[in-house]
Amino acid sequence: MFRHSLADMHCQQILFGGSADNGYARLLGPYAEDYAVRSRITLLEGPPFARELAAIRDRFRTVSFDNVFRSKMLVVTPRRTTMSLPTPPQTPSADHATAAAQPSSAPSSSTSQASVANTQSTTTAVLLNEAGERVDSPLRFTSKDFLAVKSLKVCNSFHLLGRCLFLEKFGNCNYDHGASLSDKQLVALRAVARLNSCRKGRACKDPECLCGHQ
C-alpha cells in the first residue's frame, strides 16, 4: 500500500505509522536520500522509533499525536483458558461437501494413520454469541508449547483436519505432513492457526475453518 500510494501522482503526503518495527527500515531506507520522495513521507511516532528506524528518522518529517496514539508498546501474553470438549459438526458446509466428493489419490498408510488420529482429536463445533456471531472456542496451552509448535512449520490443515487440499489438488505442500502430533501440540497448533484472521470474520459458519474470528 505504501509503494502504491508513493507511485500515485495524486498522493501528496503519506502518514506512515510503523515506528516500533525495525522491518520498515528496509522499506523506507531506499527513499532516505531522495528529497523529492522523502518530502512526501511523514513518519508517525507512537512508541519510540525502533533502532534501525531511529537511525534514518532525521531524513524524514516526523509527527506525533500524544492524545490519540499510545507512546508505549503493548505487552501481549498468551491467554490460558479452558478448552471446550470436541463436538462433531452436525451439518458440513456445502463447500467442504463438494471438496470431499472430489476423487483423490489414496494416501499412504502412515499418512492415513496420522490423519485419523489428528481428526479425532480436534474436530470442533461452531460457537455463536447472543448476536449470532462466531466466537472461537477457548484453548488451554502454554507459551512454551505455542512457540515450539509455531517453529515446526507443519501443515495446519493436515494435522487438524486430517487432509491437505494443496496436496490433493496440486500434489505438493510446502509444510510438514510428518508423524501425528500429541494432544497438547494439536491444541497449540490450533492457536497458531488462529493467527490468520478469517476473511469472513464473525460471519463465518464453516465448522472446519481454522482461522481466527475474534
Secondary structure, DSSP 4 states (H G I P E B T S, - for coil): -HHHHHT-TT---EEE--TT-TTHHHHHGGGTT-HHHHTTEEEEPSSPPPHHHHTTGGGSEEE--TTTS-SSPPP------PPPPP---SS--HHHHHHHHS--PPPPHHHHHHHHHHHHHH--PPEE-TTS-EEPPP----HHHHHHHHTT-B-HHHHHHS--HHHHHHS--SSB--SPPPHHHHHHHHHHHTTSBPTTGGG---TT--SB--
